């Protein structure tokens, strides 16, 4: 079961990476599941997101634990990135600020 859960999570990380790439971001996927962020997305605007992906097979994806959320925010602060939680459900991907809980939209245009 654990391997299947790990594989499911990795598939959802790839789904989020594809989604962000389609919005113009350059995305690096972490090699394992030990880091604070699963993905680092750099947008043409200069904005960087450190993304923790949470997925569910049904309903609403869980939030990261307080410890994981704290690590994500700390790493994002050090790298001058936005800490983001990507909640993946069967029908959609929703991006939320790990700090405020607000819904985020990937940036669209370049800085002028």
BALOBA-1460 file (C-alpha; in Angstrom, 3 decimals):
// residues 112
<rec num="1" residu="x" x="0.000" y="0.000" z="0.000"/>
<rec num="2" residu="x" x="2.763" y="2.491" z="0.894"/>
<rec num="3" residu="x" x="4.451" y="2.100" z="-2.502"/>
<rec num="4" residu="x" x="1.135" y="2.583" z="-4.278"/>
<rec num="5" residu="x" x="0.457" y="5.704" z="-2.200"/>
<rec num="6" residu="x" x="3.956" y="7.019" z="-2.998"/>
<rec num="7" residu="x" x="3.446" y="6.334" z="-6.714"/>
<rec num="8" residu="x" x="0.034" y="8.030" z="-6.627"/>
<rec num="9" residu="x" x="1.579" y="11.097" z="-4.987"/>
<rec num="10" residu="x" x="4.410" y="11.238" z="-7.544"/>
<rec num="11" residu="x" x="1.868" y="11.048" z="-10.384"/>
<rec num="12" residu="x" x="-0.003" y="14.006" z="-8.897"/>
<rec num="13" residu="x" x="3.257" y="15.962" z="-8.530"/>
<rec num="14" residu="x" x="3.858" y="15.376" z="-12.252"/>
<rec num="15" residu="x" x="0.289" y="16.528" z="-12.993"/>
<rec num="16" residu="x" x="0.862" y="19.789" z="-11.094"/>
<rec num="17" residu="x" x="4.243" y="20.246" z="-12.833"/>
<rec num="18" residu="x" x="2.584" y="19.851" z="-16.258"/>
<rec num="19" residu="x" x="-0.135" y="22.316" z="-15.275"/>
<rec num="20" residu="x" x="2.390" y="24.936" z="-14.163"/>
<rec num="21" residu="x" x="4.529" y="24.400" z="-17.274"/>
<rec num="22" residu="x" x="1.425" y="25.014" z="-19.409"/>
<rec num="23" residu="x" x="1.203" y="28.402" z="-17.689"/>
<rec num="24" residu="x" x="4.773" y="29.275" z="-18.669"/>
<rec num="25" residu="x" x="6.699" y="28.178" z="-15.574"/>
<rec num="26" residu="x" x="9.979" y="26.298" z="-15.539"/>
<rec num="27" residu="x" x="9.416" y="23.526" z="-13.023"/>
<rec num="28" residu="x" x="11.890" y="21.365" z="-11.112"/>
<rec num="29" residu="x" x="10.463" y="18.273" z="-9.412"/>
<rec num="30" residu="x" x="12.252" y="17.114" z="-6.260"/>
<rec num="31" residu="x" x="14.154" y="13.835" z="-6.545"/>
<rec num="32" residu="x" x="12.586" y="12.303" z="-3.424"/>
<rec num="33" residu="x" x="9.941" y="13.092" z="-0.864"/>
<rec num="34" residu="x" x="12.256" y="14.332" z="1.889"/>
<rec num="35" residu="x" x="12.432" y="18.035" z="1.025"/>
<rec num="36" residu="x" x="10.082" y="20.783" z="2.166"/>
<rec num="37" residu="x" x="8.858" y="21.459" z="-1.388"/>
<rec num="38" residu="x" x="7.855" y="18.881" z="-3.992"/>
<rec num="39" residu="x" x="8.249" y="21.383" z="-6.857"/>
<rec num="40" residu="x" x="9.958" y="24.683" z="-7.543"/>
<rec num="41" residu="x" x="8.197" y="26.710" z="-10.252"/>
<rec num="42" residu="x" x="9.821" y="29.793" z="-11.765"/>
<rec num="43" residu="x" x="7.524" y="32.019" z="-13.803"/>
<rec num="44" residu="x" x="8.532" y="34.469" z="-16.567"/>
<rec num="45" residu="x" x="7.379" y="37.295" z="-14.255"/>
<rec num="46" residu="x" x="10.264" y="36.549" z="-11.900"/>
<rec num="47" residu="x" x="7.939" y="34.970" z="-9.337"/>
<rec num="48" residu="x" x="9.041" y="31.677" z="-7.791"/>
<rec num="49" residu="x" x="6.766" y="29.203" z="-6.044"/>
<rec num="50" residu="x" x="7.921" y="26.464" z="-3.676"/>
<rec num="51" residu="x" x="5.070" y="23.970" z="-3.957"/>
<rec num="52" residu="x" x="3.987" y="21.179" z="-1.615"/>
<rec num="53" residu="x" x="1.525" y="18.874" z="-3.430"/>
<rec num="54" residu="x" x="-1.322" y="17.272" z="-1.509"/>
<rec num="55" residu="x" x="-3.574" y="14.816" z="-3.339"/>
<rec num="56" residu="x" x="-6.701" y="12.821" z="-2.676"/>
<rec num="57" residu="x" x="-8.520" y="10.125" z="-4.590"/>
<rec num="58" residu="x" x="-11.868" y="11.623" z="-3.541"/>
<rec num="59" residu="x" x="-13.131" y="14.719" z="-1.774"/>
<rec num="60" residu="x" x="-10.755" y="17.478" z="-0.679"/>
<rec num="61" residu="x" x="-7.014" y="16.995" z="-0.272"/>
<rec num="62" residu="x" x="-5.577" y="17.251" z="3.234"/>
<rec num="63" residu="x" x="-3.491" y="20.193" z="4.347"/>
<rec num="64" residu="x" x="0.182" y="19.689" z="5.169"/>
<rec num="65" residu="x" x="1.028" y="19.018" z="8.811"/>
<rec num="66" residu="x" x="2.090" y="22.008" z="10.918"/>
<rec num="67" residu="x" x="5.688" y="20.743" z="10.768"/>
<rec num="68" residu="x" x="5.654" y="20.363" z="6.961"/>
<rec num="69" residu="x" x="3.961" y="23.738" z="6.523"/>
<rec num="70" residu="x" x="6.576" y="25.388" z="8.746"/>
<rec num="71" residu="x" x="9.435" y="23.807" z="6.776"/>
<rec num="72" residu="x" x="7.862" y="24.890" z="3.474"/>
<rec num="73" residu="x" x="7.468" y="28.497" z="4.659"/>
<rec num="74" residu="x" x="11.017" y="28.573" z="6.049"/>
<rec num="75" residu="x" x="12.582" y="27.269" z="2.831"/>
<rec num="76" residu="x" x="10.458" y="29.632" z="0.734"/>
<rec num="77" residu="x" x="11.531" y="32.624" z="2.833"/>
<rec num="78" residu="x" x="15.225" y="31.729" z="2.456"/>
<rec num="79" residu="x" x="14.897" y="31.388" z="-1.326"/>
<rec num="80" residu="x" x="12.623" y="34.449" z="-1.699"/>
<rec num="81" residu="x" x="9.810" y="32.292" z="-3.039"/>
<rec num="82" residu="x" x="6.102" y="32.028" z="-2.318"/>
<rec num="83" residu="x" x="5.134" y="29.009" z="-0.202"/>
<rec num="84" residu="x" x="2.269" y="27.272" z="-2.023"/>
<rec num="85" residu="x" x="0.159" y="24.191" z="-1.307"/>
<rec num="86" residu="x" x="-1.283" y="22.562" z="-4.439"/>
<rec num="87" residu="x" x="-4.415" y="20.605" z="-3.513"/>
<rec num="88" residu="x" x="-5.139" y="17.988" z="-6.172"/>
<rec num="89" residu="x" x="-8.539" y="16.333" z="-6.399"/>
<rec num="90" residu="x" x="-9.856" y="14.158" z="-9.228"/>
<rec num="91" residu="x" x="-11.436" y="17.172" z="-10.945"/>
<rec num="92" residu="x" x="-8.989" y="20.045" z="-10.368"/>
<rec num="93" residu="x" x="-5.820" y="21.548" z="-8.940"/>
<rec num="94" residu="x" x="-6.174" y="24.416" z="-6.481"/>
<rec num="95" residu="x" x="-3.241" y="26.569" z="-5.378"/>
<rec num="96" residu="x" x="-3.292" y="28.071" z="-1.873"/>
<rec num="97" residu="x" x="-0.847" y="30.311" z="-0.026"/>
<rec num="98" residu="x" x="0.773" y="28.325" z="2.794"/>
<rec num="99" residu="x" x="0.899" y="31.575" z="4.800"/>
<rec num="100" residu="x" x="-2.553" y="33.107" z="4.378"/>
<rec num="101" residu="x" x="-4.637" y="30.266" z="2.941"/>
<rec num="102" residu="x" x="-5.748" y="32.499" z="0.066"/>
<rec num="103" residu="x" x="-6.340" y="30.951" z="-3.336"/>
<rec num="104" residu="x" x="-3.518" y="31.781" z="-5.760"/>
<rec num="105" residu="x" x="-3.440" y="31.966" z="-9.535"/>
<rec num="106" residu="x" x="-0.191" y="31.381" z="-11.447"/>
<rec num="107" residu="x" x="1.171" y="34.717" z="-12.772"/>
<rec num="108" residu="x" x="0.449" y="35.326" z="-16.465"/>
<rec num="109" residu="x" x="2.657" y="38.064" z="-17.867"/>
<rec num="110" residu="x" x="6.252" y="39.237" z="-17.728"/>
<rec num="111" residu="x" x="7.383" y="42.103" z="-15.513"/>
<rec num="112" residu="x" x="7.831" y="45.363" z="-17.376"/>
